[in-house]
Amino acid sequence: MPEQTADPGTGPVSCSGYPVWNSQVVYNTTGELVEYNCNLYRNEGFAYDLNPEENSGPYMQWSLVGSCSESHCAMGEGPFIGCGQYDKYELGDWTVYNNVWGGAADSQCLTAYSMSDWYVVSTQPATSGVKSYPNTGIVNVNKSVGSINTFTSSFNVSVPSSGDWEVAYDIWVPSEIMLWMYTVGNVGTIAESWNDDGTPVASATNVNVGGHTWNVYHGGNNVVSFIRLSNTLSGTVDIKAILTWIVNQGWISSSGIVGASQFGFEISGTNSTPLTFTCNNFSMTVN
């Protein structure tokens, strides 16, 4: 087993090679190191059926050694794997969510190492309509648009080259705000009107806001969609600036309460072939 030299409770440490805590295993050797929720803990005595974050007695003691420095680390008893339609992992205000919600959807499995490090393998028919939106994000911001000082997010993803899908933020205020960062295949946005060839008509074009340039579409039940003019696999978005721009159009109110704020992959089809979508890194800050 690797040598551990870090002092208890200090900085990033290497968790590679240490066992992941398992409720079915008794760790009764003082000094045993285990990984749990991307942290490394030392057993200070007898511990059974109680995870390291829930010390509750003199015979069940763990001390925090440090946070794992690896990009892939175990959540709970290991990576979260969810193949159910609405399987999700929740941690405080955050959730990572398989979210297979559309009609005629096929199989999809999500594997998450953390809220910002996960991937999904999706197999969907090449038919119209969104099949799924695997995502991560804040369950409920619960702040009015006008009271937010800072609302930013950064992302880095890896995506397939085929299929019909987009990389997108989905923010509820409570109207739906979508930010499309990368688009592939036969996908279309909600709009007020469409051209004769079926393409949506933008409400505003070449809008430079939030650190990117977009065409903006407004339609449906007050849905606002920002479609980035060129695809990107990584970047930082000033969501507060975008919300302020929408307020200035009169489409939402500054008193509107921001609810779920999510980021992920909106998948319409994969030509019935398993395709892998990976979130390499993600962050969101609201204050």
C-alpha positions in Angstrom: 0.0 0.0 0.0 1.3 3.5 -0.8 3.0 5.5 1.9 1.0 8.4 3.2 2.9 11.3 4.6 0.3 14.1 4.7 -0.8 15.5 8.0 -4.4 15.0 9.0 -6.8 17.4 7.3 -4.3 19.1 4.9 -4.4 19.8 1.2 -4.7 17.5 -1.8 -3.2 14.0 -1.3 -2.9 11.0 -3.6 -5.8 8.5 -3.0 -4.5 6.1 -5.7 -4.1 2.5 -4.4 -6.1 2.9 -1.2 -9.3 1.0 -0.7 -12.7 2.6 -1.2 -14.8 2.5 2.0 -17.4 -0.3 1.9 -20.1 -0.7 4.5 -19.8 -4.5 4.3 -16.2 -4.5 5.4 -14.9 -4.1 8.9 -11.8 -1.8 9.1 -10.4 -2.5 12.6 -6.7 -1.7 12.0 -5.6 1.6 13.5 -4.0 3.7 10.7 -6.0 2.1 7.9 -6.6 4.6 5.1 -9.7 4.6 3.0 -11.2 6.8 0.2 -14.7 8.2 0.6 -16.4 11.0 -1.4 -13.1 12.1 -2.9 -11.4 12.4 0.4 -8.9 10.2 2.2 -9.6 9.2 5.8 -7.5 7.4 8.5 -9.2 4.9 10.8 -8.4 5.8 14.4 -10.0 2.7 15.9 -12.8 0.1 15.3 -15.2 1.2 12.6 -18.0 -0.8 11.0 -21.0 0.1 8.8 -20.5 3.8 9.3 -19.0 6.0 6.6 -16.1 8.3 7.5 -18.2 11.4 7.3 -20.5 10.2 10.1 -18.4 9.7 13.3 -20.8 9.1 16.1 -19.1 7.2 18.9 -15.8 6.4 20.6 -15.5 3.1 18.7 -16.2 4.6 15.2 -13.6 7.3 14.6 -12.1 8.5 11.3 -9.9 11.5 10.8 -9.7 13.5 7.5 -6.3 13.2 5.8 -7.0 15.4 2.8 -8.9 15.7 -0.5 -7.9 13.4 -3.4 -5.7 15.0 -6.0 -6.7 12.6 -8.8 -9.1 13.8 -11.4 -11.1 10.5 -10.9 -12.1 9.7 -7.4 -14.8 7.6 -5.7 -18.1 9.1 -4.5 -19.4 7.2 -1.5 -18.6 3.5 -1.9 -17.3 4.0 -5.4 -18.3 5.8 -8.6 -22.1 6.4 -8.9 -23.5 4.3 -11.8 -27.1 5.0 -12.8 -28.9 3.3 -15.7 -32.4 4.0 -14.5 -34.5 6.6 -16.3 -34.3 9.1 -13.5 -31.3 7.8 -11.5 -29.4 10.6 -9.8 -26.7 11.3 -7.2 -27.3 14.2 -4.8 -24.7 15.9 -2.6 -25.9 19.0 -0.8 -27.1 21.5 -3.3 -25.7 19.6 -6.2 -27.0 16.7 -8.3 -25.8 14.6 -11.2 -28.7 13.2 -13.1 -29.2 10.5 -15.8 -32.6 12.1 -16.8 -34.0 10.0 -19.7 -37.2 11.9 -20.0 -38.2 11.9 -23.7 -40.6 9.6 -25.6 -39.3 6.6 -27.5 -36.1 6.7 -25.5 -33.7 3.7 -25.4 -30.9 2.9 -23.0 -28.5 5.2 -21.2 -26.0 4.8 -18.3 -24.3 7.5 -16.4 -21.0 7.0 -14.4 -20.0 9.8 -12.1 -16.8 10.2 -10.1 -17.8 13.6 -8.8 -20.3 16.3 -9.7 -17.8 17.7 -12.2 -16.3 14.5 -13.5 -18.7 12.1 -15.2 -19.7 10.5 -18.5 -22.8 9.0 -20.1 -23.2 6.2 -22.7 -26.4 6.8 -24.6 -28.1 4.7 -27.3 -31.0 6.5 -28.9 -33.0 6.1 -32.2 -32.6 8.7 -34.9 -36.2 10.0 -34.4 -37.4 13.5 -33.7 -37.6 14.9 -30.2 -35.2 15.1 -27.2 -34.7 11.7 -25.5 -32.5 12.6 -22.6 -30.7 15.4 -20.8 -27.9 13.9 -18.6 -26.7 16.8 -16.5 -25.0 18.2 -13.4 -25.7 21.4 -11.5 -27.3 23.2 -8.6 -30.7 21.8 -7.6 -32.2 25.2 -6.7 -30.3 28.5 -6.6 -33.3 30.2 -4.9 -32.2 33.8 -5.6 -33.9 36.5 -7.6 -32.1 37.6 -10.8 -31.7 41.1 -9.4 -30.1 40.0 -6.1 -27.4 37.9 -7.7 -24.0 39.6 -7.9 -22.0 36.8 -9.6 -23.2 33.8 -11.6 -20.5 32.2 -13.6 -19.7 28.7 -14.8 -16.9 26.9 -16.6 -16.9 23.6 -18.4 -14.8 21.2 -20.4 -16.3 18.2 -22.3 -15.4 15.5 -24.8 -18.1 14.6 -27.4 -18.7 12.2 -30.3 -18.7 13.4 -33.9 -22.0 11.9 -34.9 -25.6 11.9 -33.8 -28.1 14.6 -33.0 -27.4 16.5 -29.8 -26.1 19.6 -28.2 -24.0 20.6 -25.2 -26.2 23.0 -23.2 -26.9 24.8 -20.0 -30.6 24.7 -18.8 -31.5 27.4 -16.3 -35.0 28.1 -14.9 -36.0 31.6 -13.8 -38.8 30.1 -13.7 -38.9 30.5 -17.5 -36.4 28.2 -19.3 -33.1 29.7 -20.5 -30.9 27.5 -22.6 -27.3 28.1 -23.7 -26.1 25.9 -26.5 -22.4 25.6 -26.5 -21.9 22.9 -29.1 -24.4 21.5 -31.6 -24.2 18.4 -33.9 -26.8 17.0 -36.3 -30.5 17.5 -36.7 -31.5 19.5 -33.7 -33.6 22.7 -33.6 -34.6 25.3 -31.1 -37.9 26.8 -30.0 -38.6 30.1 -31.8 -41.4 32.6 -32.5 -41.5 31.6 -36.2 -39.8 29.4 -38.8 -38.7 30.0 -42.4 -40.2 28.0 -45.3 -37.4 25.5 -45.1 -38.1 24.8 -41.4 -35.2 26.8 -39.9 -36.1 28.9 -36.8 -36.0 32.7 -37.1 -33.8 34.4 -34.5 -35.2 37.2 -32.4 -31.7 38.7 -32.2 -28.5 37.9 -34.0 -24.8 38.3 -33.3 -25.4 39.1 -29.6 -22.1 39.5 -27.7 -22.9 38.8 -24.0 -21.6 36.6 -21.3 -18.2 36.1 -23.0 -19.6 34.6 -26.2 -21.5 35.6 -29.4 -24.9 34.1 -30.0 -28.0 34.0 -32.1 -31.0 34.3 -29.7 -34.4 32.7 -30.1 -37.5 33.5 -28.0 -40.7 31.5 -28.3 -42.9 28.8 -26.9 -43.8 29.2 -23.2 -41.3 32.1 -22.9 -38.3 29.9 -23.6 -35.1 31.8 -24.5 -32.3 29.9 -26.3 -28.8 31.3 -26.9 -27.1 29.4 -29.7 -23.4 30.0 -29.8 -22.2 31.0 -33.3 -19.3 28.5 -33.3 -18.9 25.3 -31.3 -16.7 25.1 -28.3 -15.7 22.2 -26.0 -14.6 24.4 -23.1 -15.0 27.9 -21.7 -16.4 30.2 -19.1 -19.9 31.7 -19.2 -21.0 34.9 -17.3 -24.6 33.7 -16.7 -25.5 36.8 -14.7 -24.7 39.0 -17.7 -26.9 36.9 -19.9 -29.8 37.0 -17.4 -29.5 40.8 -17.2 -29.6 41.0 -21.0 -32.8 39.0 -21.1 -34.3 41.2 -18.4 -33.5 44.3 -20.6 -35.5 42.7 -23.4 -38.5 42.5 -21.1 -38.7 38.7 -21.4 -38.1 37.9 -17.7 -38.3 40.0 -14.6 -35.4 40.9 -12.3 -37.6 39.6 -9.5 -37.7 36.2 -11.1 -36.4 33.4 -8.9 -33.6 31.3 -10.3 -34.2 27.6 -9.7 -32.5 24.6 -11.1 -29.3 25.5 -13.0 -27.9 22.6 -15.0 -25.3 21.7 -17.6 -25.1 18.6 -19.7 -25.9 16.9 -23.0 -29.4 17.2 -24.6 -29.6 14.1 -26.8 -32.1 13.6 -29.6 -30.5 10.6 -31.3 -27.4 8.5 -31.7 -28.4 6.5 -34.8 -29.1 3.6 -32.3 -25.3 3.4 -31.7 -23.8 3.7 -28.2 -22.1 7.2 -28.0 -20.1 8.5 -25.1 -20.4 12.0 -23.8 -17.9 13.1 -21.1 -17.9 16.0 -18.7 -14.2 16.4 -17.9 -14.6 19.4 -15.6 -17.4 21.7 -14.5 -17.9 24.5 -12.0 -20.7 26.9 -11.1 -20.6 29.8 -8.7 -23.5 31.9 -7.5 -23.5 34.6 -4.9 
